[in-house]
Amino acid sequence: MECHSLTFYGKEIRYSTLLEYLKNVEKPFRVVTNNLEVHNYLSKNEIYSLNLAEVFPEEGLLAEETYHKAKKILEQYIQFFDAIKYNGIDVFKGFEFLLLLQLFSIVKAKTLLEKPLSTVFVFERYSPVFFAIQKIAQELGYKSELKVGFIRNKNIIFLKNDGINDKKNIEFNAKIRTINFVKNIFGGNFSWRNLNILLKFFIKFLSLRMKKSSIRMKNFDTTIKEILKKIDKKIENTSAKNNAICILFLTASRLDIYLRPIQPVLKKLGLQKIPYHIVTTDISTSMMLSKNDEVFLSFFEEINILHDAIMRNMDGIHIKNELEHRMQEHSEIIGLKELFPDLLYKVYRSIAITILLEHIFKKMKIKTIVDSGTAEMLENLAIEIAEKYSIISYCILPSPPTPSPIFADGFHAKKIFVEGYQGSEVLQTLGYRMDKIMVMGGPRYDKFKNLNSMESKIDLEKKFQIDSTKKLVVLAMSRWHEDDENWISDFIDFCNKKNYEVVIKIHPTYKVASQNFSENKVKAIKDKCKNLKFLITYEMEIPTLFSASDIVLTDWSSVGIEAILLDKPLIQVNFTNEEIEPYVRYFDYNASILIKNYNELEKTINEILIQSLHLEKLKNGRQTMIEKYNYLNDGKASDRIFEILSSHSM
């Protein structure tokens, strides 16, 4: 038996290269992948392929078992990092959850490998976890080398885990990730404005390299002083200066998910002249915030220089030596040796972030901090350090939580704002205390109360030539399914014959993942519907689009809640007969109609749009859903959260 690990980024998968590689794998074999496009392609080419998401669903007994196994390993890591503190702060808290996610992946791979068969893992995006998987395969009797193949065009570049190439692997991954992020964030839209943003950050990268070189000539204390002065200068150049009483910490490239829920609250803080900051240490987030014209503080450069200085300082060298010594004594910990370079990098980064946060919290008049539910290093450490300074931390969840076991460890703020009682029930099921949860309603839904359907129709007519006098049907699916391109093409034809306008809103995930897969689906639809009128979009804002719609179709996407809150008839299609998780079974409340047969879809659409059938039942069902998913639904959730945050300024 053999075990291989391959990886790629974004659109970089080259199937001919992958197929050529698979020819030399000992047969019989299976491919395990987290990329649906790869899975479907291999399956169609009669290669035994497993989709990791299908083998290990996010909920259920297997998810629970996987979680508890990962937690058991995590306990060993907690003991391993126990004494690594900086100014009394446990730096491991910064990346504890990130490590748990990595261990989750390791446990899944180990579970599969325990069923003997030659295995090729093909993962989208590199992770040091792959080296741990290769090591586990060795221990289970597989022929397995500690190397990971990176599929790059016609070649496969191999990264090795031999103690020599560790830094090279991290730098290679960072380089590829940055290149692909830039491609994904702007797509093909290289306007002058976007090019200026790219140029600005490219210059920062070059500047950072030069500054690192010059700072290496200085002692550690001098470096710290210079960096802290620069941080002070950045803060003083903002309108809030050191007077900010609230900081939103943000690490996310998907601002539509993680920033949108809190933007109405930030706007109210600004209108009331209560000073606040948005702070990030991440280059991807910085670029997204720049693209969206947000005012923010980016300490990406400062954190990287601090990281480099800590790594070269005597204390940093001591930490490395101490951890390496411990590693020899704890060789039984699964994945420790293979993950060690990445974990050491995270230790240094956690210390760098701790230095930044300690400095900010000492100098500013901060009363509250806000975490947008990303569970990233900056946010986790901010919550940890805030407690030290008696600063209250709040978390605003970006969407209704799901009862996935992994989220039991995801949210550490003192108080968690949830949109409705559904969120409260899920968090309590996951083990969160009731006194930690605050049901507030969803700030992102507040403006729904002020949206006028006719005005939204006219807005779409001006921007996208969608006839405001016609019925508008919107498809907004959680992902592409098998055969979607065929039934959607038939549906577009149906809508054209009935004189309905139709818009297909593609999930934003496909802007950064499985892009070829999505583009192939779109191309197939366009080829089949050449002479028909329809619009396919990634970018259009859901609130305006749904407000203008007369009916919304989805599968089990959470956008169904937005259609319900906008009082729109909702249909859930399930032509592939997949199991629908309880938290998105809107039809259980009679807030949607479940359709499993395409002919039934056309019939139901006509019954709703022409005969006005089902409307009363759906309206009553929506009311039940609204009470559960958006507390009060009065358009005042932002006011309630604002009152809590601003009360600390008194």
C-alpha positions as CSV (number, residue, x, y, z in Angstrom):
1,M,0.0,0.0,0.0
2,E,1.1,3.6,-0.7
3,C,0.1,7.0,0.7
4,H,0.6,10.3,-1.1
5,S,-0.4,13.8,-0.4
6,L,-0.8,16.4,-3.1
7,T,-2.0,20.0,-2.9
8,F,-2.8,23.0,-5.1
9,Y,-4.3,26.5,-4.9
10,G,-7.4,28.0,-6.5
11,K,-7.4,27.5,-10.3
12,E,-3.9,25.9,-10.3
13,I,-5.1,22.3,-10.5
14,R,-3.9,20.7,-13.8
15,Y,-5.9,17.4,-14.3
16,S,-3.5,16.0,-16.9
17,T,-0.6,16.4,-14.3
18,L,-2.8,14.7,-11.6
19,L,-3.8,11.9,-13.9
20,E,-0.3,11.2,-15.0
21,Y,0.8,11.0,-11.3
22,L,-2.0,8.6,-10.4
23,K,-0.9,6.2,-13.2
24,N,2.1,5.3,-11.0
25,V,0.2,4.7,-7.8
26,E,0.0,1.2,-6.5
27,K,-3.4,-0.3,-7.4
28,P,-6.1,-0.5,-6.2
29,F,-6.2,3.0,-4.8
30,R,-8.6,5.7,-3.7
31,V,-8.3,9.5,-3.9
32,V,-9.5,11.5,-1.0
33,T,-10.1,15.2,-1.7
34,N,-11.7,18.3,-0.1
35,N,-12.4,19.8,-3.5
36,L,-15.7,19.0,-5.1
37,E,-14.4,19.7,-8.7
38,V,-11.6,17.2,-8.3
39,H,-14.0,14.6,-6.8
40,N,-16.5,14.9,-9.7
41,Y,-13.8,14.9,-12.3
42,L,-12.1,11.8,-11.0
43,S,-15.4,10.0,-10.5
44,K,-16.5,10.7,-14.1
45,N,-13.1,9.3,-15.2
46,E,-13.9,6.1,-13.2
47,I,-11.3,6.8,-10.5
48,Y,-12.4,5.8,-7.0
49,S,-12.7,9.2,-5.2
50,L,-14.0,10.2,-1.8
51,N,-15.3,13.7,-1.1
52,L,-14.1,14.4,2.5
53,A,-17.2,16.6,3.3
54,E,-19.5,13.6,2.5
55,V,-17.4,11.1,4.4
56,F,-17.2,13.3,7.4
57,P,-20.3,15.5,7.7
58,E,-20.2,18.5,10.1
59,E,-22.8,17.0,12.4
60,G,-23.9,13.7,13.7
61,L,-22.2,10.8,15.5
62,L,-19.1,10.6,13.3
63,A,-18.5,14.3,13.8
64,E,-18.8,13.9,17.5
65,E,-16.4,11.0,17.5
66,T,-13.9,12.9,15.4
67,Y,-14.2,16.0,17.6
68,H,-13.5,14.0,20.8
69,K,-10.5,12.3,19.3
70,A,-9.1,15.6,18.2
71,K,-9.8,17.2,21.6
72,K,-8.0,14.3,23.4
73,I,-4.8,15.0,21.3
74,L,-5.2,18.7,21.9
75,E,-5.0,18.1,25.6
76,Q,-1.5,16.8,25.1
77,Y,-0.5,19.9,23.1
78,I,-1.9,22.1,25.9
79,Q,0.4,20.4,28.4
80,F,3.3,20.7,25.9
81,F,2.9,24.5,25.6
82,D,1.9,25.0,29.2
83,A,4.9,27.2,30.3
84,I,5.1,29.3,27.2
85,K,3.8,32.7,28.4
86,Y,4.6,36.3,27.7
87,N,3.8,38.9,30.3
88,G,1.6,36.4,32.0
89,I,-0.4,35.7,28.8
90,D,-0.7,32.1,27.6
91,V,0.4,32.5,24.0
92,F,-1.0,29.1,23.1
93,K,-4.5,30.6,23.4
94,G,-3.8,32.5,20.2
95,F,-3.7,29.4,18.1
96,E,-5.3,26.7,20.2
97,F,-8.5,26.6,18.0
98,L,-6.5,26.8,14.8
99,L,-4.5,23.7,16.0
100,L,-7.8,21.9,16.9
101,L,-8.9,22.4,13.3
102,Q,-5.6,20.9,12.1
103,L,-6.0,17.9,14.5
104,F,-9.5,17.5,13.2
105,S,-8.1,16.9,9.7
106,I,-5.4,14.6,11.0
107,V,-8.0,12.4,12.8
108,K,-10.1,12.2,9.7
109,A,-7.2,11.1,7.6
110,K,-6.1,8.5,10.2
111,T,-9.7,7.1,10.3
112,L,-9.6,6.6,6.6
113,L,-6.1,5.1,6.5
114,E,-7.1,2.6,9.2
115,K,-9.1,0.9,6.3
116,P,-6.1,-0.4,4.3
117,L,-5.9,0.7,0.7
118,S,-3.4,2.8,-1.3
119,T,-4.5,6.4,-0.8
120,V,-3.8,9.7,-2.5
121,F,-4.9,12.8,-0.6
122,V,-5.5,15.8,-3.0
123,F,-6.2,18.9,-1.0
124,E,-6.9,22.4,-2.0
125,R,-4.4,24.7,-0.2
126,Y,-1.2,23.6,1.5
127,S,-1.1,22.7,5.2
128,P,1.7,21.1,7.3
129,V,-1.0,18.7,8.4
130,F,-0.1,16.7,5.2
131,F,3.3,15.8,6.6
132,A,1.6,14.4,9.7
133,I,-0.7,12.4,7.5
134,Q,2.3,10.9,5.7
135,K,3.9,10.0,9.0
136,I,0.7,8.3,10.3
137,A,0.6,6.3,7.0
138,Q,4.2,5.1,7.6
139,E,3.2,4.0,11.1
140,L,0.2,2.1,9.7
141,G,2.4,0.2,7.3
142,Y,2.0,2.3,4.1
143,K,4.9,3.1,1.8
144,S,4.9,6.8,2.5
145,E,7.6,9.5,2.2
146,L,7.5,12.7,4.3
147,K,6.9,15.0,1.3
148,V,4.0,16.8,-0.2
149,G,3.5,17.3,-3.9
150,F,2.4,20.8,-5.0
151,I,0.6,20.6,-8.4
152,R,1.8,23.6,-10.4
153,N,0.8,23.6,-14.1
154,K,2.6,20.7,-15.7
155,N,4.9,20.0,-12.8
156,I,4.7,18.7,-9.3
157,I,7.0,20.5,-6.9
158,F,7.8,18.4,-3.7
159,L,8.0,20.0,-0.3
160,K,9.9,18.0,2.2
161,N,9.7,17.8,6.0
162,D,13.3,17.1,6.9
163,G,14.2,20.0,9.3
164,I,16.1,21.7,6.4
165,N,13.3,22.9,4.3
166,D,10.8,24.0,7.1
167,K,11.3,27.7,6.6
168,K,11.3,27.3,2.8
169,N,8.0,25.4,3.0
170,I,6.4,28.2,5.0
171,E,7.7,30.9,2.7
172,F,6.7,29.0,-0.4
173,N,3.2,28.5,1.0
174,A,2.9,32.2,1.9
175,K,4.1,33.3,-1.6
176,I,1.6,31.0,-3.4
177,R,-1.2,32.0,-1.0
178,T,-0.6,35.7,-1.6
179,I,-0.5,35.3,-5.4
180,N,-3.8,33.4,-5.4
181,F,-5.4,35.7,-2.9
182,V,-4.6,38.7,-5.2
183,K,-6.1,36.8,-8.2
184,N,-9.2,35.9,-6.2
185,I,-9.9,39.2,-4.4
186,F,-9.9,41.2,-7.7
187,G,-10.8,38.5,-10.2
188,G,-10.4,39.9,-13.7
189,N,-11.4,43.4,-12.5
190,F,-8.0,45.2,-12.7
191,S,-9.3,48.7,-12.7
192,W,-7.0,51.7,-12.0
193,R,-8.4,51.8,-8.4
194,N,-7.7,48.1,-7.8
195,L,-4.2,48.4,-9.4
196,N,-3.4,51.3,-7.1
197,I,-4.4,49.1,-4.1
198,L,-2.2,46.3,-5.4
199,L,0.7,48.7,-6.0
200,K,0.3,50.1,-2.5
201,F,0.6,46.7,-0.9
202,F,3.3,45.5,-3.2
203,I,5.4,48.5,-2.1
204,K,4.7,47.6,1.5
205,F,6.0,44.1,0.9
206,L,9.2,45.4,-0.6
207,S,9.5,47.9,2.2
208,L,9.0,45.2,4.8
209,R,11.8,43.1,3.4
210,M,14.2,46.1,3.6
211,K,13.1,47.0,7.1
212,K,13.6,43.5,8.3
213,S,17.2,43.5,7.0
214,S,18.0,46.9,8.6
215,I,16.4,46.0,12.0
216,R,18.4,42.8,12.2
217,M,21.4,45.0,12.8
218,K,19.8,46.5,16.0
219,N,19.3,45.0,19.4
220,F,15.9,43.7,20.5
221,D,15.0,46.5,22.9
222,T,15.7,49.2,20.3
223,T,13.6,47.3,17.7
224,I,10.6,47.1,20.1
225,K,10.8,50.8,20.9
226,E,10.9,51.8,17.3
227,I,8.0,49.5,16.4
228,L,5.9,50.8,19.3
229,K,6.6,54.4,18.2
230,K,5.4,53.6,14.7
231,I,2.2,52.0,16.2
232,D,1.6,55.2,18.2
233,K,2.1,57.3,15.1
234,K,-0.4,55.3,13.1
235,I,-3.0,55.6,15.9
236,E,-2.4,59.4,16.4
237,N,-3.0,59.9,12.6
238,T,-6.6,58.6,13.0
239,S,-9.6,60.7,14.2
240,A,-10.1,58.4,17.2
241,K,-6.4,58.6,18.3
242,N,-5.9,57.0,21.7
243,N,-9.4,58.0,22.8
244,A,-11.1,54.9,21.2
245,I,-13.3,53.1,23.7
246,C,-14.1,50.2,21.4
247,I,-12.0,48.2,19.0
248,L,-13.2,45.7,16.4
249,F,-10.5,43.1,15.8
250,L,-10.9,41.6,12.3
251,T,-9.1,38.8,10.4
252,A,-11.2,37.9,7.4
253,S,-11.1,38.2,3.6
254,R,-14.9,37.7,3.4
255,L,-16.1,41.0,4.7
256,D,-19.7,40.2,3.5
257,I,-19.8,37.6,6.2
258,Y,-17.7,39.0,9.1
259,L,-17.9,42.8,8.8
260,R,-21.5,43.3,7.5
261,P,-23.2,42.1,10.7
262,I,-21.5,44.8,12.8
263,Q,-21.3,47.7,10.3
264,P,-24.7,49.2,11.4
265,V,-23.4,49.3,15.0
266,L,-20.1,50.9,13.9
267,K,-22.1,53.5,12.0
268,K,-24.1,54.4,15.1
269,L,-20.9,54.7,17.1
270,G,-19.6,57.1,14.5
271,L,-22.8,59.2,14.4
272,Q,-22.7,59.5,18.2
273,K,-19.1,60.5,18.0
274,I,-18.0,57.6,20.2
275,P,-14.4,56.8,19.0
276,Y,-13.6,53.3,17.8
277,H,-11.0,51.5,15.7
278,I,-11.1,48.6,13.3
279,V,-7.7,46.7,13.8
280,T,-6.2,44.0,11.7
281,T,-2.7,42.4,11.4
282,D,-3.6,40.4,8.3
283,I,-2.6,41.5,4.7
284,S,-5.6,39.9,3.1
285,T,-8.0,41.7,5.4
286,S,-6.1,44.9,4.9
287,M,-6.6,44.7,1.1
288,M,-10.3,43.9,1.4
289,L,-10.8,46.8,3.8
290,S,-9.0,49.1,1.4
291,K,-11.0,47.8,-1.5
292,N,-14.2,48.6,0.5
293,D,-13.0,52.1,1.5
294,E,-13.1,51.2,5.3
295,V,-11.1,53.3,7.7
296,F,-8.9,50.9,9.7
297,L,-5.5,50.3,11.4
298,S,-3.3,47.7,9.8
299,F,-0.4,46.4,11.8
300,F,0.6,43.8,9.4
301,E,4.1,45.3,8.9
302,E,4.7,45.8,12.6
303,I,3.7,42.3,13.5
304,N,6.0,40.8,10.9
305,I,9.0,42.8,12.0
306,L,8.3,41.9,15.7
307,H,8.0,38.3,14.7
308,D,11.3,38.4,13.0
309,A,12.9,40.2,16.0
310,I,11.5,37.7,18.5
311,M,12.7,34.8,16.5
312,R,16.3,36.1,16.5
313,N,16.3,37.4,20.1
314,M,17.8,35.3,22.9
315,D,14.4,34.8,24.4
316,G,13.1,33.5,21.1
317,I,16.1,31.2,20.7
318,H,15.5,29.9,24.2
319,I,11.8,29.2,23.5
320,K,12.9,27.3,20.4
321,N,15.5,25.2,22.2
322,E,13.1,24.5,25.1
323,L,10.3,23.3,22.8
324,E,12.7,21.2,20.7
325,H,13.9,19.6,24.0
326,R,10.3,18.9,25.0
327,M,9.5,17.5,21.6
328,Q,12.2,14.8,22.1
329,E,10.5,13.8,25.4
330,H,6.9,13.8,23.9
331,S,7.4,12.0,20.6
332,E,4.1,10.2,21.3
333,I,2.1,13.3,20.5
334,I,0.5,12.8,17.1
335,G,1.7,15.3,14.5
336,L,4.0,17.2,16.9
337,K,7.2,16.7,15.0
338,E,5.6,17.4,11.6
339,L,3.6,20.4,12.8
340,F,6.5,21.8,14.9
341,P,7.8,24.4,12.4
342,D,4.3,25.8,11.9
343,L,3.6,25.8,15.6
344,L,6.9,27.6,16.4
345,Y,6.0,30.2,13.8
346,K,2.6,30.6,15.6
347,V,4.3,30.9,19.0
348,Y,6.5,33.8,17.7
349,R,3.5,35.5,16.0
350,S,1.4,35.1,19.2
351,I,4.1,36.9,21.2
352,A,4.3,39.6,18.6
353,I,0.6,40.2,18.7
354,T,0.7,40.1,22.5
355,I,3.3,42.9,22.5
356,L,1.1,45.0,20.1
357,L,-2.1,44.4,22.1
358,E,-0.5,45.0,25.5
359,H,0.8,48.4,24.2
360,I,-2.6,49.4,22.8
361,F,-4.6,48.4,25.8
362,K,-2.2,50.2,28.2
363,K,-2.3,53.5,26.1
364,M,-5.9,53.7,25.0
365,K,-9.1,54.2,27.0
366,I,-10.7,51.0,25.7
367,K,-13.7,49.8,27.5
368,T,-14.9,47.1,25.1
369,I,-13.6,45.0,22.3
370,V,-15.5,43.2,19.6
371,D,-14.7,39.9,17.9
372,S,-16.6,39.1,14.7
373,G,-16.6,35.3,15.3
374,T,-13.6,34.4,13.2
375,A,-11.7,32.5,16.0
376,E,-8.4,33.7,14.5
377,M,-5.2,34.4,16.4
378,L,-5.5,38.2,16.7
379,E,-9.1,37.9,18.0
380,N,-8.3,35.1,20.5
381,L,-5.4,36.9,22.0
382,A,-7.3,40.2,22.2
383,I,-10.0,38.4,24.2
384,E,-7.4,36.8,26.5
385,I,-5.5,40.1,27.1
386,A,-8.7,42.1,27.5
387,E,-9.6,40.1,30.5
388,K,-6.3,40.9,32.1
389,Y,-7.1,44.7,31.7
390,S,-10.8,44.3,32.8
391,I,-11.9,45.1,29.3
392,I,-15.2,43.5,28.3
393,S,-15.2,41.4,25.2
394,Y,-18.2,40.8,22.9
395,C,-18.6,38.5,20.0
396,I,-21.1,39.1,17.2
397,L,-21.7,35.9,15.3
398,P,-21.7,36.4,11.6
399,S,-24.7,34.0,11.0
400,P,-26.9,31.6,12.8
401,P,-24.6,29.0,14.5
402,T,-24.8,25.4,13.5
403,P,-24.5,22.5,16.0
404,S,-21.2,21.3,14.6
405,P,-19.1,20.0,17.5
406,I,-16.0,22.0,16.4
407,F,-17.8,25.3,17.3
408,A,-17.9,24.3,20.9
409,D,-14.4,25.7,21.1
410,G,-14.8,28.6,18.7
411,F,-16.1,31.6,20.7
412,H,-14.2,32.9,23.7
413,A,-15.6,36.4,24.3
414,K,-17.2,37.3,27.6
415,K,-20.6,37.8,25.9
416,I,-21.8,36.4,22.6
417,F,-24.5,38.3,20.6
418,V,-26.8,36.0,18.7
419,E,-29.6,36.9,16.3
420,G,-32.4,34.7,17.6
421,Y,-33.4,32.0,20.1
422,Q,-32.3,29.4,17.6
423,G,-28.7,30.6,18.0
424,S,-29.1,30.6,21.8
425,E,-30.4,27.0,21.7
426,V,-27.5,25.8,19.5
427,L,-24.8,27.4,21.6
428,Q,-26.3,25.9,24.8
429,T,-26.4,22.5,23.1
430,L,-22.6,23.0,22.3
431,G,-22.0,23.7,26.0
432,Y,-22.0,27.5,26.2
433,R,-23.4,28.9,29.5
434,M,-26.8,30.7,29.2
435,D,-25.5,33.8,31.0
436,K,-22.8,34.2,28.3
437,I,-25.4,34.4,25.5
438,M,-27.3,37.6,24.6
439,V,-30.2,37.4,22.1
440,M,-30.3,40.7,20.3
441,G,-31.6,40.3,16.7
442,G,-29.4,40.6,13.6
443,P,-28.0,44.1,12.9
444,R,-27.5,43.0,9.3
445,Y,-31.3,42.5,9.0
446,D,-32.2,46.0,10.4
447,K,-32.2,47.7,7.0
448,F,-34.6,45.1,5.7
449,K,-37.3,47.1,7.4
450,N,-36.5,50.1,5.3
451,L,-36.2,48.3,1.9
452,N,-38.9,49.0,-0.6
453,S,-39.5,46.2,-3.1
454,M,-40.4,48.6,-5.9
455,E,-37.4,50.8,-5.3
456,S,-35.2,47.7,-5.3
457,K,-36.7,46.6,-8.6
458,I,-36.0,50.0,-10.2
459,D,-32.5,50.0,-8.8
460,L,-31.8,46.6,-10.5
461,E,-33.4,47.9,-13.7
462,K,-31.0,50.8,-13.8
463,K,-27.9,48.7,-13.0
464,F,-28.6,45.4,-14.7
465,Q,-31.5,46.0,-17.2
466,I,-33.9,43.7,-15.2
467,D,-37.4,44.8,-16.2
468,S,-39.1,46.1,-13.1
469,T,-42.6,45.4,-14.4
470,K,-42.0,41.7,-14.6
471,K,-42.0,39.0,-11.9
472,L,-38.4,38.3,-10.7
473,V,-37.3,34.8,-9.8
474,V,-34.0,34.5,-7.9
475,L,-31.9,31.3,-7.5
476,A,-29.4,31.4,-4.6
477,M,-27.9,28.0,-3.8
478,S,-25.4,27.1,-1.1
479,R,-23.2,25.3,-3.7
480,W,-23.3,23.7,-7.1
481,H,-24.9,20.2,-7.2
482,E,-24.7,17.4,-9.8
483,D,-26.8,18.2,-12.9
484,D,-27.5,21.8,-11.7
485,E,-26.4,23.1,-15.1
486,N,-29.1,21.0,-16.8
487,W,-32.2,21.8,-14.7
488,I,-31.2,25.4,-14.3
489,S,-31.0,25.8,-18.1
490,D,-34.4,24.2,-18.4
491,F,-35.6,26.6,-15.7
492,I,-34.2,29.7,-17.5
493,D,-36.1,28.5,-20.6
494,F,-39.3,28.1,-18.5
495,C,-38.9,31.6,-17.0
496,N,-38.4,33.2,-20.5
497,K,-41.5,31.5,-21.8
498,K,-43.5,32.7,-18.8
499,N,-42.0,36.2,-19.2
500,Y,-40.3,36.1,-15.7
501,E,-37.0,37.7,-15.1
502,V,-34.5,35.3,-13.6
503,V,-31.2,35.9,-11.7
504,I,-28.8,33.2,-10.5
505,K,-26.8,34.3,-7.5
506,I,-23.7,32.1,-7.2
507,H,-22.3,31.5,-3.7
508,P,-19.3,33.8,-3.0
509,T,-17.3,30.8,-1.9
510,Y,-16.6,30.1,-5.6
511,K,-14.7,33.3,-5.9
512,V,-11.9,31.7,-3.8
513,A,-12.4,28.0,-4.1
514,S,-13.4,25.4,-6.8
515,Q,-13.4,28.2,-9.3
516,N,-12.9,26.0,-12.4
517,F,-15.8,23.8,-11.2
518,S,-18.1,26.8,-10.9
519,E,-17.0,28.4,-14.1
520,N,-17.6,25.2,-16.0
521,K,-21.2,25.1,-14.6
522,V,-21.7,28.7,-15.6
523,K,-20.3,28.1,-19.1
524,A,-22.6,25.0,-19.6
525,I,-25.6,27.1,-18.6
526,K,-24.6,30.0,-20.9
527,D,-24.0,27.6,-23.8
528,K,-27.5,26.0,-23.3
529,C,-29.2,29.4,-23.0
530,K,-27.5,31.5,-25.7
531,N,-30.7,33.2,-26.9
532,L,-32.4,33.5,-23.5
533,K,-32.5,36.4,-21.0
534,F,-31.0,35.7,-17.6
535,L,-28.3,37.1,-15.3
536,I,-25.6,35.1,-13.4
537,T,-23.8,37.0,-10.7
538,Y,-21.3,36.6,-7.9
539,E,-21.4,40.2,-6.7
540,M,-24.9,41.4,-6.4
541,E,-26.0,42.3,-2.9
542,I,-28.5,39.8,-1.4
543,P,-30.7,42.4,0.4
544,T,-31.4,44.4,-2.7
545,L,-31.8,41.4,-4.9
546,F,-34.1,39.6,-2.6
547,S,-36.1,42.7,-1.9
548,A,-36.7,43.1,-5.6
549,S,-37.6,39.4,-6.1
550,D,-41.1,37.9,-6.2
551,I,-39.9,34.4,-5.3
552,V,-36.6,32.9,-4.1
553,L,-35.2,29.4,-4.7
554,T,-32.5,27.9,-2.7
555,D,-31.3,24.5,-1.5
556,W,-30.3,24.7,2.2
557,S,-28.4,28.0,2.2
558,S,-28.8,30.3,5.2
559,V,-29.8,33.0,2.7
560,G,-33.2,31.4,3.0
561,I,-33.5,33.2,6.3
562,E,-33.0,36.5,4.5
563,A,-35.7,35.7,2.0
564,I,-38.0,34.8,4.9
565,L,-37.2,38.1,6.8
566,L,-37.9,40.0,3.6
567,D,-41.3,38.3,3.4
568,K,-40.6,36.5,0.1
569,P,-42.1,33.1,-0.9
570,L,-39.3,30.6,-0.6
571,I,-38.8,27.3,-2.4
572,Q,-36.1,24.7,-1.3
573,V,-35.1,22.4,-4.1
574,N,-33.5,19.0,-3.4
575,F,-33.2,17.2,-6.7
576,T,-30.2,15.1,-5.5
577,N,-32.1,13.7,-2.5
578,E,-29.4,14.8,-0.1
579,E,-30.0,14.9,3.7
580,I,-30.9,18.4,4.8
581,E,-29.7,19.4,8.3
582,P,-32.3,20.4,10.8
583,Y,-31.2,24.0,11.2
584,V,-32.0,24.8,7.5
585,R,-35.2,22.8,7.1
586,Y,-37.3,25.9,6.7
587,F,-40.1,23.8,5.3
588,D,-40.5,22.2,8.8
589,Y,-42.0,25.6,9.8
590,N,-44.0,25.9,6.6
591,A,-41.8,28.9,5.8
592,S,-40.8,27.3,2.5
593,I,-41.9,24.6,0.1
594,L,-39.7,21.6,-0.4
595,I,-39.5,20.4,-4.1
596,K,-37.8,17.1,-5.1
597,N,-39.1,16.9,-8.7
598,Y,-38.3,19.4,-11.4
599,N,-41.8,19.3,-13.0
600,E,-43.2,20.0,-9.6
601,L,-41.0,23.1,-9.5
602,E,-42.5,24.7,-12.6
603,K,-46.0,23.9,-11.4
604,T,-45.4,25.4,-7.9
605,I,-43.8,28.6,-9.4
606,N,-46.9,29.2,-11.5
607,E,-49.2,28.5,-8.6
608,I,-47.4,31.1,-6.5
609,L,-46.8,33.8,-9.1
610,I,-50.0,33.4,-11.2
611,Q,-52.6,31.8,-9.0
612,S,-51.4,33.3,-5.7
613,L,-51.6,29.9,-4.0
614,H,-49.6,28.8,-0.9
615,L,-49.1,32.4,0.1
616,E,-51.1,32.4,3.4
617,K,-49.5,29.2,4.6
618,L,-46.0,30.5,3.8
619,K,-46.7,33.8,5.5
620,N,-47.7,32.0,8.8
621,G,-44.7,29.8,8.5
622,R,-42.4,32.8,8.0
623,Q,-43.7,34.4,11.2
624,T,-42.8,31.3,13.2
625,M,-39.3,31.3,11.7
626,I,-38.8,35.0,12.3
627,E,-39.6,34.7,16.0
628,K,-36.9,32.0,16.2
629,Y,-34.2,33.5,14.0
630,N,-34.4,37.3,14.4
631,Y,-35.3,38.5,17.9
632,L,-38.2,41.0,17.7
633,N,-37.5,41.6,14.0
634,D,-38.1,45.3,14.6
635,G,-35.1,46.8,12.8
636,K,-33.5,47.8,16.1
637,A,-30.9,45.1,16.8
638,S,-28.2,47.6,16.0
639,D,-29.7,50.0,18.6
640,R,-29.7,47.3,21.3
641,I,-26.0,46.3,20.6
642,F,-25.0,50.0,20.4
643,E,-26.6,50.7,23.7
644,I,-24.6,48.0,25.4
645,L,-21.3,49.0,23.7
646,S,-21.8,52.7,24.3
647,S,-22.9,52.3,27.9
648,H,-19.2,51.5,28.8
649,S,-18.2,55.0,27.6
650,M,-20.1,56.6,30.5
